[in-house]
Amino acid sequence: MSPSVSSCGYVLVVDDDPALARYLARLLADEGHQVSVAHRGPDALAKVAARPPDLVLLDLGLPGMGGLEVCRRLKADPATRLIPVLVLTGEDPGVHRVGAWDAGADEYLTKPARAADVIARARSLLRLKAAQDELDSAQAALSAFARAVEAKCPSTLGHTERVTDLAVRLANRVGLPAADREVIRRGSLLHDIGKISTPDAVLNKPGKLTAEEFAVVKRHPVEGVRIVEPLRSLRATLPLIRWHHERANGSGYPDGLTGGAIPLAARLLAVADVYDALSSDRPYRRALERADCLRVMREDAAGGGLDPNLVETLALEVKEIQA
């Protein structure tokens, strides 16, 4: 097994019975895990805040703040929601199992649980957590890589973050669900990553690009897909990376898609991308005022380029941003 996907980790045992807590801690420590113990809900949350564990083994029948409330708080906090929670309780499973699932628990065992079952469930959850951490690290590395690519061209510093913020705002305004907004966020962060293959002399050229130079620039969506495609966790972002320069009339690149063949997420990203490009200083021109940006984009939409409905949605959004 790869060391980066190990089934060992740091486990927090939360149980108000000191003897049982010691037994569980010893059981897990014998398996190679680092273990900490808490006997009350507030103490458990404080320990998680001080050092997030890889797994929480949680009793429901805690005094004061019960285990269900501890679980709800952990799962409601973006910083801790991915920490797996294994509920281990002596309370009636017919009554409390559904409540545990509703609170976000990942696994449920009824006391007295066999040592082998506790070990196996803990090992499984820790392996999944390690795999998730590995994916997060890979995605973070790609995002850092994308920012490094952006730094190749001083005039585009901050472009990725601004486009991402605007794209997510537009996605929220048109009512896309949270899962789609997250794909748009990730795709927006990575949309220009393929420019790592574009020479600096072309990216930073102060004048008009030649046809040959523009052909080089037009390769960046395909190069971006090539970089990101090996990561399964980011496959959903590939349409945004490849097609954010496509236009409804077929004048875009790299595939010349038309009309509804261009996914909504890619059309949305295109609108955010064009607005930021127009409203920012570039080597070949000064930034345009908001009204001028919208005028240019509306003319483009009228000619069959950008999505006209999304351009008007953008107009409402930037008006609120600058109000």
C-alpha positions as CSV (number, residue, x, y, z in Angstrom):
1,M,0.0,0.0,0.0
2,S,1.2,3.5,-0.8
3,P,2.4,5.4,2.3
4,S,0.2,8.4,1.2
5,V,-2.9,6.3,1.5
6,S,-2.2,4.6,4.8
7,S,-4.9,3.3,7.0
8,C,-3.2,4.6,10.2
9,G,-3.9,8.1,11.5
10,Y,-4.8,10.3,14.4
11,V,-8.0,9.3,16.1
12,L,-10.1,11.2,18.7
13,V,-12.1,8.9,21.0
14,V,-15.0,10.7,22.7
15,D,-16.8,8.7,25.4
16,D,-17.9,9.7,28.9
17,D,-17.0,6.3,30.3
18,P,-13.3,6.6,31.3
19,A,-12.7,2.8,31.3
20,L,-14.3,2.3,27.9
21,A,-12.4,5.3,26.5
22,R,-9.1,3.9,27.7
23,Y,-10.0,0.4,26.3
24,L,-10.8,1.9,22.8
25,A,-7.7,4.1,22.9
26,R,-5.5,1.1,23.7
27,L,-7.2,-1.0,21.0
28,L,-6.6,1.7,18.4
29,A,-3.0,2.5,19.6
30,D,-2.1,-1.2,19.2
31,E,-3.1,-0.9,15.6
32,G,-0.6,1.9,15.1
33,H,-2.9,4.9,15.4
34,Q,-2.2,8.0,17.4
35,V,-5.1,8.5,19.9
36,S,-6.5,11.3,22.0
37,V,-9.4,11.1,24.4
38,A,-12.2,13.5,25.4
39,H,-15.1,12.8,27.8
40,R,-17.4,15.7,27.0
41,G,-18.7,17.3,23.8
42,P,-17.2,20.8,24.3
43,D,-13.8,19.2,25.1
44,A,-14.0,17.1,21.9
45,L,-14.8,20.2,19.8
46,A,-11.9,22.0,21.4
47,K,-9.5,19.1,20.7
48,V,-10.7,19.0,17.1
49,A,-10.1,22.8,16.7
50,A,-6.6,22.5,18.2
51,R,-5.6,19.5,16.1
52,P,-8.1,18.1,13.5
53,P,-8.1,14.3,13.7
54,D,-8.4,11.9,10.9
55,L,-11.2,10.1,12.6
56,V,-13.6,10.7,15.5
57,L,-14.9,7.7,17.4
58,L,-18.0,9.2,19.1
59,D,-20.4,8.1,21.8
60,L,-23.9,9.5,21.6
61,G,-24.7,9.5,25.3
62,L,-22.5,12.3,26.4
63,P,-23.5,14.5,29.3
64,G,-24.6,18.1,28.4
65,M,-23.8,18.4,24.7
66,G,-24.8,15.0,23.3
67,G,-22.9,13.1,20.6
68,L,-25.5,14.0,17.9
69,E,-24.9,17.7,18.5
70,V,-21.1,17.2,18.4
71,C,-21.5,15.4,15.1
72,R,-23.8,18.1,13.6
73,R,-21.3,20.8,14.5
74,L,-18.4,18.9,13.0
75,K,-20.3,18.2,9.8
76,A,-21.6,21.8,9.5
77,D,-18.2,23.4,9.7
78,P,-16.4,23.4,6.3
79,A,-13.1,23.0,8.1
80,T,-14.1,19.7,9.7
81,R,-17.0,18.3,7.6
82,L,-14.7,15.8,5.9
83,I,-13.5,14.3,9.1
84,P,-15.2,10.8,9.3
85,V,-17.3,10.1,12.4
86,L,-17.8,6.6,13.6
87,V,-20.6,6.5,16.1
88,L,-20.3,3.9,18.8
89,T,-23.2,3.8,21.3
90,G,-25.2,1.6,23.6
91,E,-28.4,3.5,23.0
92,D,-31.3,1.8,21.1
93,P,-30.1,1.5,17.4
94,G,-33.7,1.5,16.1
95,V,-34.2,4.9,17.6
96,H,-30.8,6.6,17.2
97,R,-29.3,5.1,14.0
98,V,-31.4,7.4,11.7
99,G,-30.6,10.4,13.9
100,A,-26.9,9.6,13.6
101,W,-27.2,9.4,9.8
102,D,-29.1,12.7,9.7
103,A,-26.4,14.3,11.9
104,G,-23.8,13.3,9.3
105,A,-22.2,10.2,10.9
106,D,-20.2,8.1,8.5
107,E,-20.5,4.7,10.3
108,Y,-22.5,3.3,13.2
109,L,-21.7,0.5,15.7
110,T,-23.8,-0.6,18.6
111,K,-22.2,-1.4,22.0
112,P,-20.9,-3.8,22.9
113,A,-19.1,-3.8,19.6
114,R,-16.5,-6.5,18.8
115,A,-12.9,-5.3,18.8
116,A,-12.5,-6.6,15.3
117,D,-15.5,-4.6,14.0
118,V,-14.1,-1.4,15.6
119,I,-10.7,-1.9,14.1
120,A,-12.1,-2.8,10.6
121,R,-14.4,0.2,10.5
122,A,-11.7,2.6,11.7
123,R,-9.2,1.3,9.2
124,S,-11.7,1.7,6.4
125,L,-12.7,5.2,7.3
126,L,-9.0,6.3,7.8
127,R,-8.1,4.9,4.4
128,L,-10.9,6.9,2.7
129,K,-9.8,10.0,4.6
130,A,-6.2,9.5,3.5
131,A,-7.3,9.2,-0.1
132,Q,-9.4,12.3,0.2
133,D,-6.4,14.2,1.6
134,E,-4.3,13.0,-1.3
135,L,-6.8,14.3,-3.8
136,D,-7.1,17.7,-2.0
137,S,-3.3,18.0,-2.0
138,A,-3.2,17.3,-5.8
139,Q,-5.9,19.8,-6.4
140,A,-4.1,22.4,-4.2
141,A,-0.9,21.8,-6.2
142,L,-2.7,22.3,-9.5
143,S,-4.3,25.5,-8.2
144,A,-0.8,26.8,-7.1
145,F,0.5,25.8,-10.5
146,A,-2.3,27.8,-12.2
147,R,-1.4,30.9,-10.1
148,A,2.3,30.4,-11.1
149,V,1.2,30.3,-14.8
150,E,-0.7,33.5,-14.3
151,A,2.4,35.1,-12.9
152,K,4.1,34.6,-16.3
153,C,2.2,37.7,-17.4
154,P,2.3,40.6,-14.9
155,S,-0.8,42.2,-16.5
156,T,-3.0,39.2,-15.6
157,L,-2.1,38.9,-11.9
158,G,-5.3,38.3,-10.0
159,H,-7.2,37.5,-13.2
160,T,-7.9,33.9,-12.1
161,E,-9.3,34.9,-8.7
162,R,-11.4,37.7,-10.1
163,V,-12.9,35.5,-12.8
164,T,-13.6,32.7,-10.3
165,D,-15.4,35.0,-7.9
166,L,-17.5,36.5,-10.7
167,A,-18.3,33.1,-12.3
168,V,-19.5,31.7,-8.9
169,R,-21.6,34.9,-8.4
170,L,-23.2,34.4,-11.8
171,A,-23.8,30.7,-11.1
172,N,-25.5,31.6,-7.9
173,R,-27.6,34.3,-9.6
174,V,-28.9,31.9,-12.3
175,G,-29.8,29.4,-9.6
176,L,-27.3,26.6,-10.2
177,P,-27.1,24.0,-7.4
178,A,-24.2,23.9,-5.0
179,A,-22.5,21.0,-6.8
180,D,-22.5,22.8,-10.1
181,R,-21.2,26.0,-8.4
182,E,-18.3,24.0,-7.0
183,V,-17.4,22.6,-10.5
184,I,-17.5,26.1,-11.8
185,R,-15.3,27.4,-9.0
186,R,-12.7,24.7,-9.7
187,G,-12.9,25.0,-13.4
188,S,-12.5,28.8,-13.2
189,L,-9.4,28.5,-11.1
190,L,-7.9,26.2,-13.6
191,H,-9.2,27.6,-16.9
192,D,-5.9,29.1,-18.1
193,I,-3.6,26.5,-16.7
194,G,-2.7,25.5,-20.3
195,K,-0.9,28.8,-20.8
196,I,2.1,27.2,-19.2
197,S,2.9,26.1,-22.8
198,T,2.5,29.6,-24.2
199,P,5.9,31.5,-24.6
200,D,6.2,34.6,-22.4
201,A,7.0,36.7,-25.4
202,V,3.6,36.0,-26.8
203,L,1.7,36.4,-23.5
204,N,3.4,39.7,-22.8
205,K,3.5,41.1,-26.3
206,P,2.4,44.8,-26.2
207,G,1.1,44.9,-29.8
208,K,-1.3,42.9,-31.9
209,L,-0.5,39.2,-32.2
210,T,0.4,37.7,-35.6
211,A,-1.7,34.8,-37.0
212,E,1.0,32.4,-36.0
213,E,1.3,33.8,-32.4
214,F,-2.5,33.7,-32.0
215,A,-2.5,30.1,-33.1
216,V,-0.1,29.4,-30.3
217,V,-2.3,31.1,-27.8
218,K,-5.3,29.1,-29.0
219,R,-3.7,25.9,-28.0
220,H,-3.9,26.7,-24.3
221,P,-7.4,25.1,-23.6
222,V,-6.3,21.8,-25.1
223,E,-3.0,22.0,-23.1
224,G,-5.0,22.7,-20.0
225,V,-7.1,19.6,-20.5
226,R,-4.0,17.5,-21.0
227,I,-2.6,18.7,-17.6
228,V,-5.8,18.3,-15.6
229,E,-7.3,15.1,-17.2
230,P,-5.3,12.6,-15.2
231,L,-7.0,13.7,-12.0
232,R,-10.3,11.9,-11.8
233,S,-11.5,14.3,-9.1
234,L,-11.3,17.2,-11.5
235,R,-12.8,15.5,-14.6
236,A,-16.0,17.6,-14.3
237,T,-14.0,20.8,-14.9
238,L,-12.6,19.7,-18.3
239,P,-15.5,21.2,-20.3
240,L,-14.8,24.6,-18.7
241,I,-11.1,24.4,-19.3
242,R,-11.5,23.2,-23.0
243,W,-14.5,25.3,-24.0
244,H,-14.3,28.7,-22.3
245,H,-13.3,30.3,-25.6
246,E,-16.1,28.7,-27.6
247,R,-18.7,31.0,-29.1
248,A,-22.4,30.3,-30.1
249,N,-21.8,31.2,-33.7
250,G,-18.9,28.8,-34.1
251,S,-16.2,31.4,-34.2
252,G,-14.5,30.2,-31.0
253,Y,-11.8,27.7,-30.3
254,P,-10.5,25.0,-30.0
255,D,-13.4,23.0,-31.4
256,G,-15.7,25.5,-33.1
257,L,-18.7,24.4,-31.1
258,T,-22.0,26.2,-31.8
259,G,-25.2,27.1,-29.9
260,G,-26.4,24.6,-27.3
261,A,-23.4,22.3,-27.8
262,I,-21.5,24.7,-25.5
263,P,-22.3,23.7,-21.9
264,L,-23.9,26.4,-19.7
265,A,-21.0,26.3,-17.3
266,A,-18.5,27.1,-20.1
267,R,-20.7,29.9,-21.5
268,L,-21.0,31.3,-18.0
269,L,-17.2,31.2,-17.5
270,A,-16.7,32.8,-20.9
271,V,-18.8,35.8,-19.9
272,A,-16.9,36.2,-16.6
273,D,-13.5,35.8,-18.4
274,V,-14.3,38.3,-21.1
275,Y,-15.5,40.9,-18.6
276,D,-12.4,40.7,-16.5
277,A,-10.2,40.9,-19.6
278,L,-12.0,44.0,-20.8
279,S,-12.0,45.7,-17.4
280,S,-8.3,45.1,-16.7
281,D,-5.1,46.7,-18.1
282,R,-3.5,44.6,-20.7
283,P,-0.1,45.1,-22.6
284,Y,-2.0,46.2,-25.7
285,R,-4.6,48.6,-24.1
286,R,-5.9,50.2,-21.0
287,A,-8.8,48.9,-19.0
288,L,-12.3,49.8,-20.1
289,E,-15.0,51.4,-17.9
290,R,-17.9,49.1,-16.8
291,A,-20.3,50.7,-19.3
292,D,-17.9,50.2,-22.2
293,C,-17.2,46.6,-21.2
294,L,-20.9,45.9,-21.2
295,R,-21.4,47.7,-24.5
296,V,-18.6,45.6,-26.2
297,M,-20.0,42.4,-24.7
298,R,-23.6,43.1,-25.8
299,E,-22.4,43.8,-29.3
300,D,-20.5,40.5,-29.2
301,A,-23.7,38.7,-28.0
302,A,-25.8,40.3,-30.7
303,G,-23.4,39.0,-33.3
304,G,-23.8,35.4,-32.0
305,G,-20.8,35.2,-29.7
306,L,-21.4,35.4,-26.0
307,D,-24.6,34.2,-24.4
308,P,-26.9,37.3,-24.4
309,N,-28.9,36.2,-21.3
310,L,-25.7,35.6,-19.3
311,V,-24.3,39.0,-20.4
312,E,-27.4,40.7,-19.0
313,T,-27.1,38.6,-15.8
314,L,-23.5,39.9,-15.6
315,A,-24.7,43.5,-16.0
316,L,-27.0,43.0,-13.0
317,E,-24.2,41.4,-10.9
318,V,-21.5,44.0,-11.6
319,K,-23.9,46.8,-10.9
320,E,-24.5,45.3,-7.4
321,I,-20.8,44.7,-6.9
322,Q,-20.0,48.3,-7.6
323,A,-23.0,49.8,-5.9
